[in-house]
């Protein structure tokens, strides 16, 4: 006896002369029972005397033994069928070729067809003209049309007056859908189960990805490529309805997802627990959606242990990262194939912005972005939305260098020292179709120039934080007229015993333009500075990962450019602080004159009490403008009060002469003419310069309230002497 195939087969009974006595073609659908078709039960004919045969006259055995061989069938009935044939399946074989199956033999002559197509919702529509109908068997026929229809259409086939062999007659209809080929954001990855665990949730022990049809059309996913960082897999044919979900998983796990649409994917990617880069592309490598998820996206750390899925919270913002994803709020731990419980229509992620930009050469601008952008496909249409308002410069093209860096090519070269302003309309909207929105902002850029020694200097130092575990900070100022890029610059400290650079801390690995006169302050905790220093300017604070450790007693701060050249270095000591202080915790040292010497102790003073003993990101409280002297001796003010309040704590003493080679003695005399402080002793002068007096005598004691005389004696090598006094 021939072996019978489990899934279906053709059986023919012939006599010894080869005459066909009976025949049929069965398949598993004849069981009409999802449990019995797994095996162990026979198929039985219901009515042996029925003039028609086929699927309607067969069913799974009702016998507890699983069959009734040699006996009357357990499902035996003499009742005749009273229903007309119905459609069992409707397949699209091509744009103009279709296959239809019915559940029992029908009269060929009774078949009358009409056909329409329509694109939902309320889209175009039309009729299909039937060219030929070819019967493949008494329950299956093919239709050839002479015209075609649009992708994404619903096809409606009307069959009029279909009649079976005993005269049951009716008019029936069937529908089929030809899914459209998806484009960017039509199909979204909306749920990820990377770490299933039946002990931690009620979810199946299976990794899965949920995809969602965000378009208004039926979409065919067959041929799409699902990829992670290390592998790719092709999806089989499946049509997703508008707003429909589909669960993707390993073929062996499809039975675990009941009551939802599920598609087994051969070579389904293994989802990394800590994070992975998932993407969906067409067979032509056109990107549809991409998510670079991390386990840190879970709303609470406990969910990282497994059993709970990550869900997209708002499908309208497909580019959103962590801010548009959260742990599933479903009690079971996930909602595969159903609308996400985390859905929040009002949750709108921040759009990408240009946070900083710098000209890396005359025709190229490098832009840092506030968030990752994976969709270079969105960039070309953006050119017309970018306008350089302060110049005739035009942007020729864009290039996504990496997800957080966008490079602009300019039609004409930039000019040194000029700042350019760019206005952006609707930048990287990244919205699903049919969703309106605007997102505009502006940014500036300039051509960066190479920094020379002391073009940028250390302007303020906090080496003794307010509390244990608090953050040191280092502030710098650009005292040149250059636009300077701080990318890959670093701070270092010095091992004073070995006189070697010891620790390095990167200011930043991305472009960071420092404009002339601009101040930036670097620390490991910007929030700490904002909480403890009321004058801190948030926009000028930069958070770094590793700021070198600076000792409380003394140390050296070294500023190094990207090529390893020392731009500035400052030696500091705790006793540079005001002697009026009882402790130094949380009190910064401020540079008095940005153009004064970095190694001059008199050019450093404690930040004023009135500003909270620190001005991170802001002009120093002890700042004194120099350069007022045109000839001879000039003092900044006739009254100063070195009380540490940040107002006139230091006296600025300036000089200027026309000839070089002069020497000077600069002394402070009290009202009785007694010498109390030597600021310069036989010191060779430059043509112009300045000294600072902080109100202390030569022993480091604070002088009392009263009148003091500034005595400057200038002489040359020929013995010529000039004396200046103030007041």
C-alpha positions as CSV (number, residue, x, y, z in Angstrom):
1,X,0.0,0.0,0.0
2,X,1.4,3.4,-0.8
3,X,2.4,5.7,2.0
4,X,0.0,8.6,2.6
5,X,1.5,12.0,3.1
6,X,0.5,13.7,6.4
7,X,0.0,17.2,4.8
8,X,-2.2,15.9,1.9
9,X,-2.2,13.6,-1.0
10,X,-4.0,12.4,-4.2
11,X,-5.8,9.0,-3.8
12,X,-7.2,7.1,-6.8
13,X,-9.1,3.7,-6.8
14,X,-8.9,1.8,-10.1
15,X,-10.2,-1.6,-11.3
16,X,-8.0,-4.2,-12.9
17,X,-8.6,-2.5,-16.3
18,X,-7.4,0.9,-15.1
19,X,-10.8,2.4,-14.9
20,X,-11.1,5.0,-12.2
21,X,-13.7,4.0,-9.7
22,X,-13.2,6.9,-7.2
23,X,-10.6,9.5,-6.4
24,X,-10.0,12.5,-4.2
25,X,-7.4,15.0,-3.1
26,X,-7.2,15.6,0.6
27,X,-5.3,18.0,2.9
28,X,-5.1,18.8,6.6
29,X,-7.9,21.4,6.4
30,X,-10.4,18.5,5.9
31,X,-9.9,17.6,9.6
32,X,-11.6,20.8,10.7
33,X,-10.0,20.3,14.1
34,X,-6.7,21.9,15.2
35,X,-5.9,19.1,17.7
36,X,-6.8,16.1,15.6
37,X,-4.9,17.2,12.6
38,X,-1.7,16.8,14.6
39,X,-2.0,13.0,14.1
40,X,-3.6,9.9,15.5
41,X,-7.0,10.4,13.9
42,X,-8.3,9.3,10.5
43,X,-10.4,11.3,8.0
44,X,-13.9,9.9,7.6
45,X,-16.5,10.4,4.8
46,X,-19.8,11.7,6.3
47,X,-22.3,10.5,3.7
48,X,-21.1,7.7,1.3
49,X,-24.2,8.2,-0.9
50,X,-23.7,12.0,-1.3
51,X,-23.7,12.8,-5.0
52,X,-21.0,15.4,-4.5
53,X,-17.7,14.7,-2.8
54,X,-14.9,16.9,-1.4
55,X,-13.9,18.8,1.7
56,X,-17.5,19.3,2.9
57,X,-18.2,15.6,3.0
58,X,-15.1,14.7,5.1
59,X,-14.1,15.4,8.7
60,X,-11.9,14.0,11.5
61,X,-13.1,10.7,13.0
62,X,-15.3,11.1,16.1
63,X,-14.2,7.7,17.4
64,X,-12.3,7.6,20.7
65,X,-10.0,5.0,19.0
66,X,-9.1,7.6,16.4
67,X,-10.8,5.8,13.5
68,X,-13.3,3.2,12.5
69,X,-11.6,0.9,10.0
70,X,-13.9,-1.9,8.7
71,X,-16.9,-0.4,10.4
72,X,-19.5,2.2,9.7
73,X,-17.8,5.6,10.0
74,X,-18.2,7.3,13.4
75,X,-19.4,10.5,11.6
76,X,-21.9,8.7,9.3
77,X,-24.9,10.8,8.3
78,X,-27.4,10.6,5.5
79,X,-28.2,14.3,5.6
80,X,-27.5,15.9,2.3
81,X,-25.5,19.1,2.1
82,X,-27.7,22.2,1.7
83,X,-25.1,24.9,1.3
84,X,-23.6,26.2,-1.9
85,X,-19.8,26.1,-2.5
86,X,-17.7,28.8,-0.7
87,X,-14.2,30.1,-1.2
88,X,-11.5,28.5,0.8
89,X,-8.5,30.5,-0.4
90,X,-7.7,33.3,-2.8
91,X,-4.1,33.7,-3.9
92,X,-2.4,36.4,-5.9
93,X,0.1,34.9,-8.2
94,X,1.0,38.0,-10.1
95,X,-0.3,41.4,-11.2
96,X,-2.7,39.7,-13.6
97,X,-2.8,36.1,-12.4
98,X,-4.9,34.7,-9.5
99,X,-5.8,31.3,-8.0
100,X,-9.1,30.5,-6.2
101,X,-10.1,27.4,-4.2
102,X,-13.6,26.3,-3.3
103,X,-14.7,23.8,-0.7
104,X,-16.6,21.4,-3.0
105,X,-16.9,20.6,-6.7
106,X,-19.0,23.1,-8.7
107,X,-20.5,23.2,-12.1
108,X,-18.1,24.9,-14.6
109,X,-21.0,26.4,-16.5
110,X,-22.5,28.1,-13.4
111,X,-19.5,30.4,-12.8
112,X,-20.0,34.1,-13.6
113,X,-17.4,36.5,-12.2
114,X,-16.9,40.3,-11.7
115,X,-14.0,42.0,-10.0
116,X,-13.1,45.3,-8.5
117,X,-10.1,46.8,-6.7
118,X,-9.7,49.7,-4.4
119,X,-7.0,51.4,-2.4
120,X,-8.0,52.2,1.2
121,X,-8.9,54.5,2.8
122,X,-11.1,56.3,0.2
123,X,-8.3,56.0,-2.4
124,X,-8.5,55.2,-6.1
125,X,-10.5,52.2,-7.4
126,X,-11.4,50.4,-10.6
127,X,-12.6,47.2,-12.3
128,X,-10.5,44.2,-13.4
129,X,-11.3,42.8,-16.8
130,X,-11.3,39.0,-16.7
131,X,-9.5,37.5,-19.7
132,X,-9.6,33.7,-19.1
133,X,-10.6,31.2,-16.4
134,X,-8.8,27.9,-16.3
135,X,-10.0,25.0,-14.0
136,X,-7.1,23.2,-12.4
137,X,-9.4,20.7,-10.7
138,X,-13.1,20.6,-9.8
139,X,-12.4,22.7,-6.7
140,X,-9.7,25.1,-8.0
141,X,-9.4,27.5,-10.9
142,X,-7.1,30.3,-12.1
143,X,-8.1,33.7,-13.4
144,X,-6.1,35.8,-15.9
145,X,-7.0,39.5,-16.2
146,X,-6.2,41.8,-19.0
147,X,-5.4,44.8,-16.8
148,X,-3.7,45.3,-13.4
149,X,-4.3,47.4,-10.2
150,X,-2.3,49.5,-7.7
151,X,-0.2,47.9,-5.0
152,X,-1.8,48.1,-1.6
153,X,-5.3,47.4,-3.1
154,X,-8.0,45.3,-1.7
155,X,-9.4,43.0,-4.4
156,X,-13.1,42.0,-4.4
157,X,-14.0,38.9,-6.4
158,X,-17.8,38.4,-6.9
159,X,-18.9,34.9,-8.0
160,X,-22.5,34.8,-9.1
161,X,-24.7,31.7,-9.2
162,X,-22.1,29.2,-8.2
163,X,-23.8,25.8,-8.0
164,X,-22.7,22.4,-6.6
165,X,-23.5,19.0,-8.1
166,X,-26.9,18.7,-6.2
167,X,-28.1,22.1,-7.1
168,X,-27.1,24.2,-4.1
169,X,-26.7,27.7,-5.6
170,X,-25.6,31.0,-4.3
171,X,-23.6,34.2,-5.0
172,X,-20.5,34.6,-3.0
173,X,-17.5,36.9,-2.8
174,X,-13.9,36.8,-1.7
175,X,-11.2,39.4,-1.0
176,X,-7.5,39.4,-1.3
177,X,-4.9,42.1,-0.7
178,X,-1.7,42.9,-2.7
179,X,0.6,44.5,-0.2
180,X,2.5,47.6,-1.2
181,X,6.2,47.8,-1.0
182,X,7.0,49.8,2.1
183,X,9.1,53.0,2.2
184,X,10.9,54.8,5.0
185,X,8.9,54.6,8.3
186,X,6.0,52.6,6.8
187,X,7.2,49.6,8.9
188,X,8.5,50.3,12.4
189,X,10.1,48.1,15.1
190,X,7.9,48.8,18.1
191,X,8.6,46.2,20.7
192,X,11.8,44.2,21.6
193,X,12.1,41.2,23.9
194,X,15.8,40.7,24.1
195,X,16.0,38.8,27.4
196,X,13.0,36.5,28.0
197,X,12.7,34.8,31.4
198,X,9.6,32.8,32.4
199,X,10.7,33.1,36.1
200,X,10.4,36.9,36.0
201,X,7.3,37.4,34.0
202,X,4.4,35.6,32.2
203,X,5.9,36.0,28.8
204,X,6.9,33.1,26.5
205,X,10.5,32.0,26.8
206,X,11.3,33.4,23.4
207,X,13.0,36.4,21.9
208,X,10.8,38.4,19.6
209,X,10.5,41.7,17.7
210,X,7.2,43.4,17.0
211,X,6.8,45.4,13.8
212,X,4.0,47.9,13.1
213,X,2.4,49.2,9.8
214,X,2.3,52.9,10.4
215,X,1.1,53.6,6.8
216,X,-2.4,53.9,5.4
217,X,-1.9,51.0,3.0
218,X,-1.6,47.2,3.2
219,X,2.1,46.4,3.2
220,X,3.9,43.3,2.1
221,X,6.8,42.3,4.3
222,X,8.0,39.4,2.2
223,X,11.6,40.0,1.1
224,X,12.4,42.6,3.8
225,X,15.7,42.1,5.6
226,X,15.9,42.1,9.4
227,X,19.4,42.7,10.7
228,X,21.3,43.1,13.9
229,X,25.0,43.9,14.3
230,X,26.2,40.5,13.2
231,X,23.5,38.8,11.1
232,X,20.6,39.2,8.7
233,X,17.4,37.3,7.8
234,X,14.9,37.6,5.1
235,X,11.2,37.7,5.9
236,X,8.6,35.5,4.3
237,X,5.5,36.8,2.6
238,X,2.9,38.4,4.9
239,X,0.6,41.4,4.4
240,X,0.1,43.7,7.4
241,X,-3.0,45.8,7.4
242,X,-2.8,49.6,8.2
243,X,-2.2,50.0,12.0
244,X,-1.5,46.3,12.2
245,X,1.2,44.5,14.2
246,X,3.2,41.4,13.4
247,X,5.4,39.4,15.8
248,X,8.7,38.1,14.4
249,X,10.4,35.2,16.1
250,X,12.2,32.0,15.4
251,X,10.0,29.5,13.5
252,X,10.2,27.1,16.5
253,X,8.5,29.7,18.7
254,X,5.5,30.8,16.6
255,X,3.1,28.5,18.5
256,X,3.9,30.4,21.7
257,X,2.1,33.5,20.5
258,X,-1.6,32.8,20.4
259,X,-4.3,35.1,19.0
260,X,-2.0,37.4,17.2
261,X,-0.3,37.6,13.8
262,X,3.1,35.9,14.0
263,X,5.7,35.2,11.4
264,X,8.5,32.7,11.9
265,X,11.9,34.0,10.6
266,X,14.5,31.5,9.6
267,X,17.9,32.6,11.1
268,X,16.1,35.0,13.4
269,X,18.9,37.3,14.8
270,X,19.9,36.6,18.4
271,X,19.1,39.7,20.4
272,X,21.9,40.9,22.7
273,X,20.8,41.4,26.3
274,X,22.7,44.6,26.8
275,X,21.8,46.2,23.5
276,X,21.8,45.7,19.7
277,X,21.5,47.7,16.5
278,X,18.4,46.4,14.7
279,X,17.2,47.5,11.3
280,X,14.6,46.7,8.6
281,X,15.5,47.2,5.0
282,X,14.0,46.4,1.6
283,X,15.7,43.8,-0.6
284,X,17.3,46.8,-2.4
285,X,18.9,47.9,1.0
286,X,16.5,50.9,1.4
287,X,16.3,51.6,5.1
288,X,12.8,51.4,6.6
289,X,13.6,51.7,10.4
290,X,16.5,51.4,12.7
291,X,16.8,51.1,16.5
292,X,20.0,50.9,18.4
293,X,18.5,49.9,21.7
294,X,20.2,49.4,25.1
295,X,19.1,47.6,28.3
296,X,19.5,51.0,30.1
297,X,16.3,52.1,28.3
298,X,14.3,50.1,30.8
299,X,12.5,52.5,33.2
300,X,13.9,50.7,36.2
301,X,17.1,48.7,36.6
302,X,15.2,45.6,37.9
303,X,13.7,45.1,34.5
304,X,17.2,44.7,32.9
305,X,17.3,41.2,34.5
306,X,14.9,40.0,31.9
307,X,11.3,38.9,31.3
308,X,10.0,42.4,30.2
309,X,10.0,43.9,26.7
310,X,11.0,47.4,25.6
311,X,8.1,49.2,23.9
312,X,8.0,52.3,21.7
313,X,5.7,54.8,23.4
314,X,4.8,57.0,20.4
315,X,4.8,55.6,16.9
316,X,4.6,59.0,15.4
317,X,8.3,59.7,16.3
318,X,10.2,56.7,14.9
319,X,13.7,58.3,15.3
320,X,13.3,58.7,19.1
321,X,15.8,56.8,21.2
322,X,15.6,56.2,24.9
323,X,13.1,59.0,25.4
324,X,10.6,57.2,23.1
325,X,11.0,53.8,24.7
326,X,10.1,52.3,28.0
327,X,9.6,49.0,29.8
328,X,6.2,47.4,28.9
329,X,3.4,48.3,31.3
330,X,1.6,45.1,30.5
331,X,1.3,42.9,33.7
332,X,2.5,39.9,31.7
333,X,5.7,41.7,30.7
334,X,4.9,42.5,27.1
335,X,2.2,43.0,24.5
336,X,3.4,41.3,21.3
337,X,1.1,41.7,18.4
338,X,-1.1,44.2,20.3
339,X,-1.1,47.9,20.8
340,X,1.7,48.8,23.3
341,X,0.5,49.5,26.8
342,X,3.2,52.1,27.0
343,X,1.6,54.1,24.2
344,X,1.5,57.8,25.0
345,X,0.2,60.2,22.4
346,X,1.4,63.2,24.3
347,X,4.9,62.0,24.8
348,X,7.0,63.8,22.2
349,X,10.7,63.1,22.0
350,X,13.1,66.0,21.5
351,X,14.2,66.5,17.9
352,X,17.8,66.4,16.8
353,X,19.5,69.8,17.0
354,X,22.9,71.1,16.0
355,X,24.6,71.7,19.3
356,X,27.9,73.1,18.0
357,X,29.6,73.6,14.6
358,X,33.1,74.5,13.5
359,X,34.8,75.1,10.1
360,X,37.5,72.4,9.9
361,X,38.7,73.9,6.6
362,X,37.7,76.8,4.4
363,X,34.8,74.9,2.7
364,X,33.8,72.3,5.3
365,X,31.7,72.6,8.5
366,X,31.5,69.8,11.0
367,X,28.2,69.9,13.1
368,X,27.7,68.0,16.3
369,X,24.1,66.7,16.9
370,X,22.2,66.5,20.1
371,X,21.1,62.9,19.3
372,X,21.9,60.1,16.9
373,X,20.6,60.3,13.4
374,X,20.6,57.1,11.4
375,X,18.6,58.3,8.4
376,X,20.8,59.8,5.8
377,X,17.8,59.4,3.5
378,X,16.2,62.4,5.2
379,X,19.1,64.7,4.7
380,X,19.2,65.6,0.9
381,X,15.7,67.3,0.9
382,X,16.9,69.5,3.8
383,X,19.3,71.7,1.9
384,X,16.7,74.2,0.9
385,X,15.7,74.5,4.6
386,X,19.1,75.7,5.8
387,X,19.9,79.3,5.3
388,X,23.2,81.1,6.2
389,X,21.6,84.5,7.1
390,X,24.8,86.5,7.8
391,X,26.5,85.9,4.5
392,X,26.2,85.0,0.8
393,X,27.6,81.6,1.5
394,X,25.6,78.6,0.2
395,X,25.4,75.1,1.5
396,X,26.1,72.7,-1.4
397,X,25.7,69.3,0.2
398,X,25.3,67.3,3.4
399,X,27.0,64.1,4.6
400,X,26.3,62.1,7.7
401,X,29.8,61.3,8.9
402,X,28.5,59.3,11.8
403,X,25.1,59.3,13.7
404,X,26.1,62.3,15.8
405,X,28.1,64.3,13.2
406,X,26.9,66.0,10.1
407,X,29.3,67.6,7.6
408,X,28.3,70.5,5.4
409,X,30.2,71.4,2.2
410,X,30.1,75.1,1.2
411,X,30.1,76.6,-2.2
412,X,32.6,79.4,-1.3
413,X,35.4,79.6,1.3
414,X,34.8,81.0,4.8
415,X,36.6,84.1,6.0
416,X,38.8,84.0,9.1
417,X,37.3,85.7,12.2
418,X,33.8,85.8,10.8
419,X,30.9,84.1,12.6
420,X,28.2,82.7,10.4
421,X,24.6,82.2,11.5
422,X,22.5,79.4,10.1
423,X,18.7,79.3,10.3
424,X,17.1,75.8,10.0
425,X,13.4,75.1,9.1
426,X,12.0,71.6,9.8
427,X,15.3,69.9,10.5
428,X,15.1,66.1,10.5
429,X,11.4,66.0,11.3
430,X,11.5,62.2,11.3
431,X,7.7,61.8,11.6
432,X,5.5,59.0,10.3
433,X,3.4,59.8,7.3
434,X,0.4,62.1,7.8
435,X,1.8,63.6,11.0
436,X,2.4,67.4,10.8
437,X,5.0,69.3,12.8
438,X,7.6,72.0,12.8
439,X,11.0,72.1,14.3
440,X,13.3,75.1,13.7
441,X,16.4,76.4,15.3
442,X,19.7,78.2,14.6
443,X,23.4,77.8,15.2
444,X,26.6,79.6,14.5
445,X,29.9,78.4,13.1
446,X,33.3,79.9,12.2
447,X,36.6,78.8,10.6
448,X,38.8,77.4,13.4
449,X,42.4,78.6,13.6
450,X,45.4,77.0,15.3
451,X,46.0,78.2,18.8
452,X,49.4,79.6,19.9
453,X,50.9,79.6,23.3
454,X,48.8,81.5,25.8
455,X,46.0,82.2,23.3
456,X,43.8,80.3,25.7
457,X,44.7,80.5,29.4
458,X,43.5,79.0,32.7
459,X,41.1,81.7,34.2
460,X,39.8,80.1,37.4
461,X,40.7,77.0,39.5
462,X,38.7,75.2,42.2
463,X,41.1,72.6,43.6
464,X,39.4,72.2,47.0
465,X,35.7,71.3,46.6
466,X,33.0,72.4,49.0
467,X,32.5,68.9,50.3
468,X,34.1,65.4,50.1
469,X,33.2,64.0,46.7
470,X,32.5,67.4,45.2
471,X,33.8,68.4,41.8
472,X,36.9,70.4,41.1
473,X,36.6,72.8,38.1
474,X,38.9,74.5,35.7
475,X,37.9,77.5,33.7
476,X,39.6,78.8,30.6
477,X,39.3,82.0,28.5
478,X,40.2,82.7,24.9
479,X,42.2,85.9,25.1
480,X,43.1,85.8,21.4
481,X,41.2,87.1,18.4
482,X,41.0,83.5,16.9
483,X,38.2,81.0,16.7
484,X,39.8,78.0,18.4
485,X,38.6,74.4,18.2
486,X,39.0,72.6,21.6
487,X,38.4,69.1,20.1
488,X,40.9,66.6,21.7
489,X,42.4,69.2,24.0
490,X,43.2,68.1,27.5
491,X,44.1,69.2,31.0
492,X,46.9,67.6,32.9
493,X,48.5,67.9,36.4
494,X,52.2,67.6,37.3
495,X,54.0,65.3,39.6
496,X,55.9,67.9,41.5
497,X,58.5,65.4,42.8
498,X,59.3,64.1,39.3
499,X,58.4,67.3,37.4
500,X,56.5,65.3,34.9
501,X,53.0,65.4,33.5
502,X,50.9,62.8,35.4
503,X,47.2,62.6,34.6
504,X,45.3,63.7,31.5
505,X,41.6,64.6,31.2
506,X,40.1,65.1,27.7
507,X,38.0,68.4,27.3
508,X,36.0,66.7,24.6
509,X,36.3,64.4,21.6
510,X,33.8,66.4,19.5
511,X,34.2,69.8,17.9
512,X,34.0,72.6,20.5
513,X,34.5,76.2,19.2
514,X,35.9,78.7,21.6
515,X,35.2,82.3,20.4
516,X,37.4,85.3,21.2
517,X,36.8,86.4,24.8
518,X,34.6,83.3,25.5
519,X,34.8,81.5,28.8
520,X,34.2,77.8,29.4
521,X,34.3,75.9,32.7
522,X,35.0,72.2,32.9
523,X,34.0,69.8,35.7
524,X,32.8,66.3,36.2
525,X,29.5,67.5,37.7
526,X,27.9,70.6,36.2
527,X,24.8,70.2,38.4
528,X,27.1,70.5,41.5
529,X,28.4,73.8,40.2
530,X,24.9,75.1,39.5
531,X,23.7,74.1,42.9
532,X,26.6,75.7,44.8
533,X,27.6,78.7,42.8
534,X,24.7,81.2,42.1
535,X,26.7,83.1,39.5
536,X,27.5,80.0,37.4
537,X,26.3,80.2,33.8
538,X,24.8,76.8,32.7
539,X,25.5,77.3,29.0
540,X,29.2,77.8,29.6
541,X,29.6,74.6,31.7
542,X,31.1,71.5,30.1
543,X,30.9,68.2,31.8
544,X,33.9,65.9,31.3
545,X,34.4,62.3,32.3
546,X,37.9,62.5,33.8
547,X,39.2,65.7,35.2
548,X,42.7,65.3,36.6
549,X,43.0,65.3,40.4
550,X,44.4,68.6,41.8
551,X,45.9,68.6,45.3
552,X,44.6,71.1,47.9
553,X,48.0,72.4,49.0
554,X,49.7,73.1,45.7
555,X,49.8,71.9,42.2
556,X,50.1,72.7,38.5
557,X,47.2,73.0,35.9
558,X,48.4,72.3,32.4
559,X,46.3,73.0,29.3
560,X,47.4,71.0,26.2
561,X,46.1,71.2,22.6
562,X,45.2,68.3,20.3
563,X,48.8,68.0,19.0
564,X,50.3,67.8,22.6
565,X,51.5,71.3,22.7
566,X,51.3,73.1,26.1
567,X,49.1,76.2,25.6
568,X,49.2,77.4,29.3
569,X,50.2,76.2,32.7
570,X,49.5,77.6,36.2
571,X,51.3,76.8,39.4
572,X,49.0,77.4,42.3
573,X,49.3,77.3,46.1
574,X,46.7,77.3,48.8
575,X,48.3,80.4,50.3
576,X,47.4,82.4,47.1
577,X,44.0,82.7,48.8
578,X,43.0,85.7,50.8
579,X,44.6,85.5,54.3
580,X,41.2,86.5,55.7
581,X,39.8,83.1,55.0
582,X,39.3,80.6,57.8
583,X,39.0,77.7,55.4
584,X,39.4,77.1,51.7
585,X,36.6,74.6,51.0
586,X,34.6,75.5,47.9
587,X,36.5,78.7,47.2
588,X,38.1,79.2,43.8
589,X,41.2,81.1,42.8
590,X,40.4,83.6,40.0
591,X,42.8,85.2,37.5
592,X,42.7,88.9,38.0
593,X,44.0,90.0,34.6
594,X,43.6,87.5,31.7
595,X,46.6,89.1,30.0
596,X,48.7,89.0,33.1
597,X,51.2,86.2,33.9
598,X,49.9,82.7,34.5
599,X,52.8,82.1,37.0
600,X,52.5,85.5,38.8
601,X,51.1,84.8,42.3
602,X,49.9,88.4,42.5
603,X,47.6,87.8,39.4
604,X,45.5,85.3,41.5
605,X,42.9,86.1,44.1
606,X,40.1,84.3,45.9
607,X,36.7,84.8,44.2
608,X,34.5,87.3,46.0
609,X,32.3,86.3,48.9
610,X,29.4,88.2,47.3
611,X,29.4,85.8,44.3
612,X,29.6,82.7,46.5
613,X,33.4,82.3,46.2
614,X,33.2,81.1,42.5
615,X,32.1,82.3,39.1
616,X,32.2,79.2,36.9
617,X,31.5,80.2,33.2
618,X,31.3,83.9,34.0
619,X,33.7,86.8,34.1
620,X,35.7,86.6,37.3
621,X,34.6,88.7,40.3
622,X,38.3,89.8,40.7
623,X,38.7,90.8,37.0
624,X,40.5,94.1,36.5
625,X,40.8,95.8,33.2
626,X,44.3,96.8,32.5
627,X,46.1,98.9,29.8
628,X,44.9,102.4,31.0
629,X,48.4,103.8,31.4
630,X,49.7,105.8,28.4
631,X,52.8,107.1,30.1
632,X,54.3,106.9,33.6
633,X,52.3,105.5,36.5
634,X,48.6,105.0,36.8
635,X,46.6,103.3,39.6
636,X,43.2,101.7,38.9
637,X,41.4,103.4,41.9
638,X,42.3,105.7,44.7
639,X,40.4,103.5,47.2
640,X,40.4,99.7,47.5
641,X,39.2,97.3,50.1
642,X,40.9,93.9,50.3
643,X,38.2,92.3,52.4
644,X,37.4,89.3,50.1
645,X,33.9,90.6,49.1
646,X,34.7,90.6,45.4
647,X,34.7,94.3,45.1
648,X,38.0,96.3,44.7
649,X,39.9,93.6,46.6
650,X,43.0,94.2,44.6
651,X,44.8,97.4,43.6
652,X,45.9,97.5,39.9
653,X,49.1,99.5,39.4
654,X,50.0,100.2,35.7
655,X,53.0,101.8,34.0
656,X,54.0,102.7,30.4
657,X,57.2,104.1,29.0
658,X,58.5,104.9,25.5
659,X,62.0,103.5,25.9
660,X,63.2,100.0,26.7
661,X,65.9,98.8,29.1
662,X,64.4,100.5,32.2
663,X,64.6,99.0,35.7
664,X,62.3,99.7,38.6
665,X,61.7,99.6,42.3
666,X,58.0,99.6,43.2
667,X,57.3,100.1,46.8
668,X,54.2,100.6,49.0
669,X,54.8,103.2,51.8
670,X,52.5,103.9,54.7
671,X,51.5,107.5,55.7
672,X,54.7,107.9,57.7
673,X,56.8,107.0,54.7
674,X,57.9,103.6,56.0
675,X,58.3,100.8,53.5
676,X,55.7,98.1,54.0
677,X,55.7,96.1,50.7
678,X,58.2,95.6,47.9
679,X,56.4,94.7,44.7
680,X,59.4,95.1,42.5
681,X,63.1,95.3,43.4
682,X,65.6,96.3,40.6
683,X,63.3,94.6,38.1
684,X,63.7,94.9,34.3
685,X,60.6,96.4,32.9
686,X,58.8,95.8,29.6
687,X,57.5,98.9,27.8
688,X,54.2,98.6,29.6
689,X,52.8,96.4,32.3
690,X,51.1,96.2,35.7
691,X,51.5,95.0,39.2
692,X,48.8,94.1,41.8
693,X,48.7,94.8,45.5
694,X,46.4,92.7,47.7
695,X,46.8,94.9,50.8
696,X,49.4,92.6,52.5
697,X,52.9,93.6,53.8
698,X,56.1,91.8,53.1
699,X,55.3,89.4,56.0
700,X,51.9,88.5,54.6
701,X,50.0,90.5,57.2
702,X,47.0,92.5,56.2
703,X,47.7,96.2,56.5
704,X,45.3,98.4,58.4
705,X,42.9,101.1,57.1
706,X,44.7,104.3,56.0
707,X,46.6,106.2,53.4
708,X,49.3,104.5,51.4
709,X,51.7,105.8,48.8
710,X,52.7,104.0,45.6
711,X,56.3,104.8,45.0
712,X,57.9,103.9,41.6
713,X,61.5,104.5,41.0
714,X,62.7,104.0,37.4
715,X,66.3,104.1,36.2
716,X,68.5,103.1,33.3
717,X,72.0,101.7,32.9
718,X,73.3,105.3,32.5
719,X,72.2,106.3,36.0
720,X,69.2,108.4,34.9
721,X,66.5,108.2,37.6
722,X,62.8,109.1,37.5
723,X,60.4,108.9,40.4
724,X,56.6,108.6,40.3
725,X,54.2,108.8,43.3
726,X,50.5,108.1,43.7
727,X,48.7,109.8,45.2
